[in-house]
Amino acid sequence: MLARCGVSASILAGLGIAMLVSGPVSSNDTLATYRVIDGAISTPLTAQPGDPERGRHLAYARDSGDCTICHAMPLPQREFHGTIGPPLDGIGRRATAGVLRLRLVDPKVLNPATIMPAYYKVEGLFHVLDRYRDKPLLAAQDIEDILAYLLTLTDSSLPQ
């Protein structure tokens, strides 16, 4: 099936390594409740607004979101960007906050065949290492911060 999707084993292995390096959020943290309505999570997961600068750091950091492992992003100092996910330049213009929040929380709701990991889901997952069981990959505030950063990406030109 992976071959049909055009995904190589080495890319998936790299994605798995990135998830292992990032580490889970503490299992003592209570997951925020959310509702998916019309393909979006319109209500923020936290009371505190997202911090786009912190979100930028999380999105590019190899030990947290590391969005560039799968997506091309406007970060000229990073030599290699992923190509298995869509480019994220202009995403703040193309998608709403609610849709992007759902894509970060549980992308399989929108696309059951996606290989993008669920960063804020703990149930219904398969082959989860014990140390990751019942723990999201990112905290609710991390999701909101990355979302705030993604919403700033309104220019549609990636550096060449």
Rosetta constraint file for C-alpha pairs under 8 A:
AtomPair CA 1 CA 5 HARMONIC 6.55 0.50
AtomPair CA 2 CA 6 HARMONIC 6.38 0.50
AtomPair CA 2 CA 7 HARMONIC 5.44 0.50
AtomPair CA 2 CA 8 HARMONIC 7.09 0.50
AtomPair CA 2 CA 9 HARMONIC 7.97 0.50
AtomPair CA 3 CA 7 HARMONIC 5.75 0.50
AtomPair CA 3 CA 8 HARMONIC 6.71 0.50
AtomPair CA 7 CA 11 HARMONIC 6.83 0.50
AtomPair CA 7 CA 12 HARMONIC 7.29 0.50
AtomPair CA 7 CA 84 HARMONIC 7.22 0.50
AtomPair CA 8 CA 12 HARMONIC 6.56 0.50
AtomPair CA 9 CA 13 HARMONIC 6.00 0.50
AtomPair CA 10 CA 14 HARMONIC 6.09 0.50
AtomPair CA 11 CA 15 HARMONIC 6.21 0.50
AtomPair CA 12 CA 16 HARMONIC 6.12 0.50
AtomPair CA 13 CA 17 HARMONIC 6.15 0.50
AtomPair CA 14 CA 18 HARMONIC 6.19 0.50
AtomPair CA 14 CA 69 HARMONIC 7.84 0.50
AtomPair CA 15 CA 19 HARMONIC 6.33 0.50
AtomPair CA 15 CA 69 HARMONIC 6.93 0.50
AtomPair CA 15 CA 70 HARMONIC 7.94 0.50
AtomPair CA 16 CA 20 HARMONIC 6.20 0.50
AtomPair CA 17 CA 21 HARMONIC 6.13 0.50
AtomPair CA 18 CA 22 HARMONIC 6.16 0.50
AtomPair CA 18 CA 62 HARMONIC 6.82 0.50
AtomPair CA 18 CA 63 HARMONIC 6.98 0.50
AtomPair CA 18 CA 64 HARMONIC 7.97 0.50
AtomPair CA 18 CA 66 HARMONIC 7.37 0.50
AtomPair CA 19 CA 23 HARMONIC 6.58 0.50
AtomPair CA 19 CA 64 HARMONIC 7.86 0.50
AtomPair CA 19 CA 137 HARMONIC 7.55 0.50
AtomPair CA 21 CA 62 HARMONIC 7.79 0.50
AtomPair CA 21 CA 63 HARMONIC 5.62 0.50
AtomPair CA 21 CA 64 HARMONIC 7.86 0.50
AtomPair CA 22 CA 62 HARMONIC 7.29 0.50
AtomPair CA 22 CA 63 HARMONIC 4.19 0.50
AtomPair CA 22 CA 64 HARMONIC 4.73 0.50
AtomPair CA 22 CA 65 HARMONIC 7.58 0.50
AtomPair CA 22 CA 137 HARMONIC 7.34 0.50
AtomPair CA 23 CA 63 HARMONIC 7.67 0.50
AtomPair CA 23 CA 64 HARMONIC 7.73 0.50
AtomPair CA 23 CA 132 HARMONIC 7.45 0.50
AtomPair CA 23 CA 137 HARMONIC 6.47 0.50
AtomPair CA 24 CA 131 HARMONIC 7.80 0.50
AtomPair CA 24 CA 132 HARMONIC 5.72 0.50
AtomPair CA 24 CA 135 HARMONIC 5.68 0.50
AtomPair CA 24 CA 136 HARMONIC 5.74 0.50
AtomPair CA 24 CA 137 HARMONIC 4.43 0.50
AtomPair CA 24 CA 138 HARMONIC 6.68 0.50
AtomPair CA 25 CA 29 HARMONIC 7.43 0.50
AtomPair CA 25 CA 135 HARMONIC 5.66 0.50
AtomPair CA 25 CA 136 HARMONIC 5.66 0.50
AtomPair CA 25 CA 137 HARMONIC 5.78 0.50
AtomPair CA 25 CA 138 HARMONIC 5.91 0.50
AtomPair CA 25 CA 139 HARMONIC 6.02 0.50
AtomPair CA 26 CA 135 HARMONIC 6.31 0.50
AtomPair CA 27 CA 134 HARMONIC 6.34 0.50
AtomPair CA 27 CA 135 HARMONIC 5.10 0.50
AtomPair CA 31 CA 140 HARMONIC 7.47 0.50
AtomPair CA 32 CA 45 HARMONIC 5.81 0.50
AtomPair CA 32 CA 46 HARMONIC 7.49 0.50
AtomPair CA 32 CA 140 HARMONIC 6.92 0.50
AtomPair CA 33 CA 45 HARMONIC 7.29 0.50
AtomPair CA 34 CA 41 HARMONIC 6.72 0.50
AtomPair CA 34 CA 43 HARMONIC 7.22 0.50
AtomPair CA 34 CA 45 HARMONIC 6.91 0.50
AtomPair CA 35 CA 41 HARMONIC 5.94 0.50
AtomPair CA 35 CA 43 HARMONIC 7.94 0.50
AtomPair CA 36 CA 40 HARMONIC 5.33 0.50
AtomPair CA 36 CA 41 HARMONIC 4.93 0.50
AtomPair CA 36 CA 42 HARMONIC 7.77 0.50
AtomPair CA 36 CA 102 HARMONIC 7.54 0.50
AtomPair CA 37 CA 41 HARMONIC 6.47 0.50
AtomPair CA 37 CA 42 HARMONIC 7.72 0.50
AtomPair CA 39 CA 99 HARMONIC 6.38 0.50
AtomPair CA 39 CA 102 HARMONIC 7.49 0.50
AtomPair CA 39 CA 109 HARMONIC 7.63 0.50
AtomPair CA 39 CA 110 HARMONIC 6.57 0.50
AtomPair CA 40 CA 98 HARMONIC 4.52 0.50
AtomPair CA 40 CA 99 HARMONIC 4.37 0.50
AtomPair CA 40 CA 100 HARMONIC 7.62 0.50
AtomPair CA 40 CA 101 HARMONIC 7.15 0.50
AtomPair CA 40 CA 102 HARMONIC 5.56 0.50
AtomPair CA 41 CA 98 HARMONIC 4.52 0.50
AtomPair CA 41 CA 99 HARMONIC 6.44 0.50
AtomPair CA 41 CA 101 HARMONIC 6.03 0.50
AtomPair CA 41 CA 102 HARMONIC 5.46 0.50
AtomPair CA 42 CA 97 HARMONIC 6.99 0.50
AtomPair CA 42 CA 98 HARMONIC 4.24 0.50
AtomPair CA 42 CA 99 HARMONIC 7.67 0.50
AtomPair CA 42 CA 101 HARMONIC 7.80 0.50
AtomPair CA 43 CA 98 HARMONIC 7.26 0.50
AtomPair CA 44 CA 49 HARMONIC 7.98 0.50
AtomPair CA 44 CA 144 HARMONIC 6.99 0.50
AtomPair CA 45 CA 140 HARMONIC 5.71 0.50
AtomPair CA 45 CA 141 HARMONIC 7.28 0.50
AtomPair CA 45 CA 143 HARMONIC 7.97 0.50
AtomPair CA 45 CA 144 HARMONIC 6.98 0.50
AtomPair CA 46 CA 140 HARMONIC 6.40 0.50
AtomPair CA 46 CA 141 HARMONIC 6.22 0.50
AtomPair CA 46 CA 144 HARMONIC 7.34 0.50
AtomPair CA 48 CA 141 HARMONIC 7.65 0.50
AtomPair CA 49 CA 144 HARMONIC 7.00 0.50
AtomPair CA 49 CA 145 HARMONIC 7.68 0.50
AtomPair CA 50 CA 55 HARMONIC 7.52 0.50
AtomPair CA 50 CA 141 HARMONIC 6.88 0.50
AtomPair CA 50 CA 142 HARMONIC 7.99 0.50
AtomPair CA 50 CA 144 HARMONIC 4.59 0.50
AtomPair CA 50 CA 145 HARMONIC 4.04 0.50
AtomPair CA 50 CA 146 HARMONIC 7.38 0.50
AtomPair CA 50 CA 147 HARMONIC 7.04 0.50
AtomPair CA 50 CA 148 HARMONIC 5.16 0.50
AtomPair CA 51 CA 55 HARMONIC 6.02 0.50
AtomPair CA 51 CA 144 HARMONIC 7.48 0.50
AtomPair CA 51 CA 145 HARMONIC 4.71 0.50
AtomPair CA 51 CA 146 HARMONIC 7.76 0.50
AtomPair CA 51 CA 148 HARMONIC 6.06 0.50
AtomPair CA 51 CA 149 HARMONIC 7.25 0.50
AtomPair CA 52 CA 56 HARMONIC 5.97 0.50
AtomPair CA 52 CA 145 HARMONIC 5.53 0.50
AtomPair CA 52 CA 146 HARMONIC 6.62 0.50
AtomPair CA 52 CA 147 HARMONIC 7.56 0.50
AtomPair CA 52 CA 148 HARMONIC 4.67 0.50
AtomPair CA 52 CA 149 HARMONIC 3.98 0.50
AtomPair CA 52 CA 150 HARMONIC 7.75 0.50
AtomPair CA 52 CA 152 HARMONIC 7.54 0.50
AtomPair CA 53 CA 57 HARMONIC 6.48 0.50
AtomPair CA 53 CA 145 HARMONIC 7.75 0.50
AtomPair CA 53 CA 149 HARMONIC 6.64 0.50
AtomPair CA 54 CA 58 HARMONIC 6.26 0.50
AtomPair CA 54 CA 145 HARMONIC 6.10 0.50
AtomPair CA 54 CA 146 HARMONIC 7.43 0.50
AtomPair CA 54 CA 149 HARMONIC 7.91 0.50
AtomPair CA 55 CA 59 HARMONIC 5.96 0.50
AtomPair CA 55 CA 142 HARMONIC 6.87 0.50
AtomPair CA 55 CA 143 HARMONIC 7.97 0.50
AtomPair CA 55 CA 144 HARMONIC 7.68 0.50
AtomPair CA 55 CA 145 HARMONIC 4.14 0.50
AtomPair CA 55 CA 146 HARMONIC 3.79 0.50
AtomPair CA 55 CA 147 HARMONIC 6.97 0.50
AtomPair CA 55 CA 148 HARMONIC 6.56 0.50
AtomPair CA 55 CA 149 HARMONIC 5.16 0.50
AtomPair CA 55 CA 150 HARMONIC 7.94 0.50
AtomPair CA 56 CA 60 HARMONIC 6.33 0.50
AtomPair CA 56 CA 145 HARMONIC 7.81 0.50
AtomPair CA 56 CA 146 HARMONIC 6.35 0.50
AtomPair CA 56 CA 149 HARMONIC 5.47 0.50
AtomPair CA 56 CA 150 HARMONIC 7.88 0.50
AtomPair CA 57 CA 61 HARMONIC 5.81 0.50
AtomPair CA 58 CA 64 HARMONIC 5.67 0.50
AtomPair CA 58 CA 65 HARMONIC 5.47 0.50
AtomPair CA 58 CA 66 HARMONIC 7.04 0.50
AtomPair CA 58 CA 142 HARMONIC 7.39 0.50
AtomPair CA 58 CA 146 HARMONIC 6.58 0.50
AtomPair CA 59 CA 64 HARMONIC 7.11 0.50
AtomPair CA 59 CA 65 HARMONIC 4.77 0.50
AtomPair CA 59 CA 66 HARMONIC 5.19 0.50
AtomPair CA 59 CA 67 HARMONIC 5.34 0.50
AtomPair CA 59 CA 68 HARMONIC 7.69 0.50
AtomPair CA 59 CA 146 HARMONIC 6.11 0.50
AtomPair CA 60 CA 64 HARMONIC 7.88 0.50
AtomPair CA 60 CA 65 HARMONIC 6.68 0.50
AtomPair CA 60 CA 66 HARMONIC 4.86 0.50
AtomPair CA 60 CA 67 HARMONIC 6.16 0.50
AtomPair CA 60 CA 68 HARMONIC 6.53 0.50
AtomPair CA 61 CA 65 HARMONIC 6.38 0.50
AtomPair CA 61 CA 66 HARMONIC 5.21 0.50
AtomPair CA 62 CA 66 HARMONIC 4.92 0.50
AtomPair CA 64 CA 138 HARMONIC 7.46 0.50
AtomPair CA 65 CA 138 HARMONIC 7.74 0.50
AtomPair CA 67 CA 71 HARMONIC 5.87 0.50
AtomPair CA 68 CA 72 HARMONIC 5.80 0.50
AtomPair CA 68 CA 73 HARMONIC 6.43 0.50
AtomPair CA 68 CA 80 HARMONIC 7.83 0.50
AtomPair CA 68 CA 81 HARMONIC 5.05 0.50
AtomPair CA 68 CA 82 HARMONIC 5.54 0.50
AtomPair CA 69 CA 81 HARMONIC 6.07 0.50
AtomPair CA 69 CA 82 HARMONIC 4.81 0.50
AtomPair CA 70 CA 81 HARMONIC 6.84 0.50
AtomPair CA 70 CA 82 HARMONIC 3.86 0.50
AtomPair CA 70 CA 83 HARMONIC 5.68 0.50
AtomPair CA 70 CA 84 HARMONIC 5.35 0.50
AtomPair CA 70 CA 85 HARMONIC 5.14 0.50
AtomPair CA 71 CA 81 HARMONIC 6.07 0.50
AtomPair CA 71 CA 82 HARMONIC 4.56 0.50
AtomPair CA 71 CA 83 HARMONIC 5.64 0.50
AtomPair CA 71 CA 84 HARMONIC 6.74 0.50
AtomPair CA 71 CA 85 HARMONIC 4.97 0.50
AtomPair CA 71 CA 86 HARMONIC 5.83 0.50
AtomPair CA 71 CA 87 HARMONIC 5.21 0.50
AtomPair CA 71 CA 88 HARMONIC 6.43 0.50
AtomPair CA 72 CA 81 HARMONIC 4.83 0.50
AtomPair CA 72 CA 82 HARMONIC 5.56 0.50
AtomPair CA 72 CA 83 HARMONIC 6.42 0.50
AtomPair CA 72 CA 85 HARMONIC 7.88 0.50
AtomPair CA 72 CA 86 HARMONIC 7.26 0.50
AtomPair CA 72 CA 87 HARMONIC 4.61 0.50
AtomPair CA 72 CA 88 HARMONIC 6.16 0.50
AtomPair CA 72 CA 89 HARMONIC 7.53 0.50
AtomPair CA 72 CA 158 HARMONIC 7.72 0.50
AtomPair CA 73 CA 81 HARMONIC 7.13 0.50
AtomPair CA 73 CA 87 HARMONIC 6.17 0.50
AtomPair CA 73 CA 88 HARMONIC 5.31 0.50
AtomPair CA 73 CA 89 HARMONIC 5.69 0.50
AtomPair CA 73 CA 158 HARMONIC 6.69 0.50
AtomPair CA 74 CA 88 HARMONIC 7.76 0.50
AtomPair CA 74 CA 89 HARMONIC 6.14 0.50
AtomPair CA 74 CA 157 HARMONIC 7.80 0.50
AtomPair CA 74 CA 158 HARMONIC 5.27 0.50
AtomPair CA 74 CA 159 HARMONIC 6.37 0.50
AtomPair CA 75 CA 159 HARMONIC 7.51 0.50
AtomPair CA 76 CA 159 HARMONIC 5.93 0.50
AtomPair CA 76 CA 160 HARMONIC 7.92 0.50
AtomPair CA 83 CA 87 HARMONIC 7.49 0.50
AtomPair CA 88 CA 150 HARMONIC 7.79 0.50
AtomPair CA 88 CA 153 HARMONIC 7.47 0.50
AtomPair CA 89 CA 153 HARMONIC 5.79 0.50
AtomPair CA 89 CA 154 HARMONIC 6.78 0.50
AtomPair CA 89 CA 155 HARMONIC 6.10 0.50
AtomPair CA 89 CA 156 HARMONIC 4.96 0.50
AtomPair CA 89 CA 157 HARMONIC 6.34 0.50
AtomPair CA 89 CA 158 HARMONIC 6.20 0.50
AtomPair CA 90 CA 94 HARMONIC 6.37 0.50
AtomPair CA 90 CA 153 HARMONIC 5.08 0.50
AtomPair CA 90 CA 154 HARMONIC 4.07 0.50
AtomPair CA 90 CA 155 HARMONIC 4.72 0.50
AtomPair CA 90 CA 156 HARMONIC 4.33 0.50
AtomPair CA 90 CA 157 HARMONIC 7.56 0.50
AtomPair CA 91 CA 95 HARMONIC 5.85 0.50
AtomPair CA 91 CA 150 HARMONIC 6.58 0.50
AtomPair CA 91 CA 151 HARMONIC 6.82 0.50
AtomPair CA 91 CA 153 HARMONIC 5.84 0.50
AtomPair CA 91 CA 154 HARMONIC 6.23 0.50
AtomPair CA 91 CA 156 HARMONIC 7.99 0.50
AtomPair CA 92 CA 96 HARMONIC 7.16 0.50
AtomPair CA 92 CA 150 HARMONIC 5.72 0.50
AtomPair CA 92 CA 151 HARMONIC 3.85 0.50
AtomPair CA 92 CA 152 HARMONIC 5.72 0.50
AtomPair CA 92 CA 153 HARMONIC 4.91 0.50
AtomPair CA 92 CA 154 HARMONIC 4.90 0.50
AtomPair CA 93 CA 151 HARMONIC 7.31 0.50
AtomPair CA 93 CA 153 HARMONIC 7.31 0.50
AtomPair CA 93 CA 154 HARMONIC 5.02 0.50
AtomPair CA 93 CA 155 HARMONIC 7.97 0.50
AtomPair CA 95 CA 99 HARMONIC 6.37 0.50
AtomPair CA 95 CA 100 HARMONIC 6.52 0.50
AtomPair CA 96 CA 100 HARMONIC 6.25 0.50
AtomPair CA 97 CA 101 HARMONIC 5.96 0.50
AtomPair CA 97 CA 147 HARMONIC 6.99 0.50
AtomPair CA 97 CA 151 HARMONIC 7.09 0.50
AtomPair CA 98 CA 102 HARMONIC 6.31 0.50
AtomPair CA 99 CA 103 HARMONIC 6.24 0.50
AtomPair CA 100 CA 104 HARMONIC 6.30 0.50
AtomPair CA 100 CA 147 HARMONIC 6.75 0.50
AtomPair CA 101 CA 105 HARMONIC 6.09 0.50
AtomPair CA 101 CA 143 HARMONIC 7.21 0.50
AtomPair CA 101 CA 144 HARMONIC 7.57 0.50
AtomPair CA 101 CA 147 HARMONIC 6.44 0.50
AtomPair CA 102 CA 106 HARMONIC 5.65 0.50
AtomPair CA 102 CA 107 HARMONIC 6.19 0.50
AtomPair CA 102 CA 109 HARMONIC 7.81 0.50
AtomPair CA 103 CA 107 HARMONIC 4.14 0.50
AtomPair CA 103 CA 108 HARMONIC 7.83 0.50
AtomPair CA 103 CA 110 HARMONIC 7.40 0.50
AtomPair CA 103 CA 118 HARMONIC 7.83 0.50
AtomPair CA 104 CA 118 HARMONIC 6.32 0.50
AtomPair CA 104 CA 119 HARMONIC 5.78 0.50
AtomPair CA 104 CA 120 HARMONIC 7.18 0.50
AtomPair CA 104 CA 143 HARMONIC 6.80 0.50
AtomPair CA 105 CA 118 HARMONIC 5.42 0.50
AtomPair CA 105 CA 119 HARMONIC 5.22 0.50
AtomPair CA 105 CA 120 HARMONIC 4.50 0.50
AtomPair CA 105 CA 121 HARMONIC 6.24 0.50
AtomPair CA 105 CA 143 HARMONIC 7.49 0.50
AtomPair CA 106 CA 117 HARMONIC 7.46 0.50
AtomPair CA 106 CA 118 HARMONIC 4.47 0.50
AtomPair CA 106 CA 119 HARMONIC 6.80 0.50
AtomPair CA 106 CA 120 HARMONIC 6.66 0.50
AtomPair CA 106 CA 121 HARMONIC 6.21 0.50
AtomPair CA 107 CA 111 HARMONIC 6.28 0.50
AtomPair CA 107 CA 112 HARMONIC 7.60 0.50
AtomPair CA 107 CA 114 HARMONIC 7.09 0.50
AtomPair CA 107 CA 116 HARMONIC 6.62 0.50
AtomPair CA 107 CA 117 HARMONIC 7.21 0.50
AtomPair CA 107 CA 118 HARMONIC 6.09 0.50
AtomPair CA 108 CA 112 HARMONIC 4.22 0.50
AtomPair CA 108 CA 113 HARMONIC 6.82 0.50
AtomPair CA 108 CA 114 HARMONIC 6.14 0.50
AtomPair CA 108 CA 116 HARMONIC 7.94 0.50
AtomPair CA 108 CA 118 HARMONIC 7.62 0.50
AtomPair CA 118 CA 137 HARMONIC 7.81 0.50
AtomPair CA 119 CA 136 HARMONIC 5.88 0.50
AtomPair CA 119 CA 137 HARMONIC 4.91 0.50
AtomPair CA 119 CA 138 HARMONIC 5.51 0.50
AtomPair CA 119 CA 143 HARMONIC 7.88 0.50
AtomPair CA 120 CA 136 HARMONIC 4.69 0.50
AtomPair CA 120 CA 137 HARMONIC 6.23 0.50
AtomPair CA 120 CA 138 HARMONIC 6.07 0.50
AtomPair CA 120 CA 139 HARMONIC 7.11 0.50
AtomPair CA 120 CA 140 HARMONIC 7.28 0.50
AtomPair CA 120 CA 143 HARMONIC 7.89 0.50
AtomPair CA 121 CA 135 HARMONIC 7.89 0.50
AtomPair CA 121 CA 136 HARMONIC 5.68 0.50
AtomPair CA 122 CA 133 HARMONIC 7.02 0.50
AtomPair CA 122 CA 134 HARMONIC 5.03 0.50
AtomPair CA 122 CA 135 HARMONIC 5.89 0.50
AtomPair CA 122 CA 136 HARMONIC 5.75 0.50
AtomPair CA 123 CA 134 HARMONIC 7.18 0.50
AtomPair CA 128 CA 132 HARMONIC 6.33 0.50
AtomPair CA 128 CA 133 HARMONIC 6.08 0.50
AtomPair CA 129 CA 133 HARMONIC 6.36 0.50
AtomPair CA 132 CA 136 HARMONIC 7.56 0.50
AtomPair CA 132 CA 137 HARMONIC 7.88 0.50
AtomPair CA 138 CA 142 HARMONIC 5.82 0.50
AtomPair CA 138 CA 143 HARMONIC 6.56 0.50
AtomPair CA 139 CA 143 HARMONIC 6.46 0.50
AtomPair CA 140 CA 144 HARMONIC 6.40 0.50
AtomPair CA 141 CA 145 HARMONIC 6.03 0.50
AtomPair CA 142 CA 146 HARMONIC 6.11 0.50
AtomPair CA 143 CA 147 HARMONIC 6.03 0.50
AtomPair CA 144 CA 148 HARMONIC 6.08 0.50
AtomPair CA 145 CA 149 HARMONIC 6.36 0.50
AtomPair CA 146 CA 150 HARMONIC 6.16 0.50
AtomPair CA 147 CA 151 HARMONIC 6.20 0.50
AtomPair CA 148 CA 152 HARMONIC 6.81 0.50
AtomPair CA 149 CA 153 HARMONIC 7.08 0.50
